[in-house]
């Protein structure tokens, strides 16, 4: 039913067809939500970011010079809002900064050692455990590496597109990706989790 | 051990961004380079692990509504909007209502109020102080819109909850009524059963009495006959 591409919808919207904008919203809100959620790891904050982003997109779409760039422009807006949220959110900051240092007075944020205890080799590991490991590991990466990894691995952007969103050279994006992945592998190794064995068990 | 090929090549290869000759070259290289092969394996495993993280869908009911007329006209007859609560389909009607006021929110200050008794939401609007031909939304206004939208959603939730409560109460009272009726009919049945039993017992008693009478009569006759015949009967 909805065969028009983004550029056509944008043009229709700029001609005054509000329905086209709603179709864009419908098409993009899921992606933007998943991206924001993976970045912030908080449902409510992610929802709020998407709301804000959609309003910004609505208000500023006529200023977008090249509609072909809609996707990266939209992600730029969303990412900026995510960053603002992360900066102002005390709770999220706790997850991202303190969750991996062992602190006995903060039981809601188990440190890495605790995770390691949980996932010893004798225990049967489930998919949800893996999810937790991934979330924790990603949260421990520097922001610039984390963003690239999320965009590449979950949003499926090309490196050139990621570079465009982040406004950096392509090789910089690739380097962040590479070192981010290395770091993830190292963290997982420190947890004594052999992913290969895990997947075979599951 | 180190490989002089760059990590960029490896990433491009893994994420399918190497094409044609470059791809063939890299594949050839990997056959003889244990470092790259090892790296690729680690990459595959990490990526596979990351793919286990699924994010559930969250559908946000955001609908943008067309702007009609100029801003000045809209401000002139900016109405107090009253939305009736339709008991049958609260969710649908309210999603629509939220959508309807959404755009208006961009330009006006809104106060949302919910009257629980009459079941209506009233939104009163007042216009921002400075008028602009081309409205440009700033951060504070964005915040306000979202805040008001959340406020309205909260009200909608409240109404849905109240609606649910009313429905529950209705259900409970219906169940209560049914139970009561059932009890009454059960009681009636019990009384009837007891009456039937009593009646049967009375009939049985009468029958027993009759039998007893018959037996006594028979016995008396037997005694008479025996006496007449001179036979002594031991009692």
HADDOCK unambig.tbl for C-alpha pairs under 7 A between the chains (distance, minus, plus):
assign (segid A and resid 18 and name CA) (segid B and resid 64 and name CA) 6.98 0.50 0.50
assign (segid A and resid 18 and name CA) (segid B and resid 65 and name CA) 6.63 0.50 0.50
assign (segid A and resid 18 and name CA) (segid B and resid 66 and name CA) 5.57 0.50 0.50
assign (segid A and resid 22 and name CA) (segid B and resid 63 and name CA) 6.20 0.50 0.50
assign (segid A and resid 22 and name CA) (segid B and resid 64 and name CA) 6.32 0.50 0.50
assign (segid A and resid 30 and name CA) (segid B and resid 57 and name CA) 6.82 0.50 0.50
assign (segid A and resid 30 and name CA) (segid B and resid 58 and name CA) 6.98 0.50 0.50
assign (segid A and resid 34 and name CA) (segid B and resid 55 and name CA) 6.18 0.50 0.50
assign (segid A and resid 52 and name CA) (segid B and resid 142 and name CA) 6.98 0.50 0.50
assign (segid A and resid 127 and name CA) (segid B and resid 52 and name CA) 6.67 0.50 0.50
assign (segid A and resid 130 and name CA) (segid B and resid 49 and name CA) 6.95 0.50 0.50
assign (segid A and resid 130 and name CA) (segid B and resid 52 and name CA) 6.66 0.50 0.50
assign (segid A and resid 131 and name CA) (segid B and resid 52 and name CA) 5.74 0.50 0.50
assign (segid A and resid 131 and name CA) (segid B and resid 53 and name CA) 4.72 0.50 0.50
assign (segid A and resid 134 and name CA) (segid B and resid 50 and name CA) 5.86 0.50 0.50
assign (segid A and resid 134 and name CA) (segid B and resid 53 and name CA) 6.93 0.50 0.50
assign (segid A and resid 174 and name CA) (segid B and resid 8 and name CA) 6.02 0.50 0.50
assign (segid A and resid 178 and name CA) (segid B and resid 7 and name CA) 6.97 0.50 0.50
assign (segid A and resid 185 and name CA) (segid B and resid 46 and name CA) 6.81 0.50 0.50
assign (segid A and resid 195 and name CA) (segid B and resid 45 and name CA) 6.85 0.50 0.50
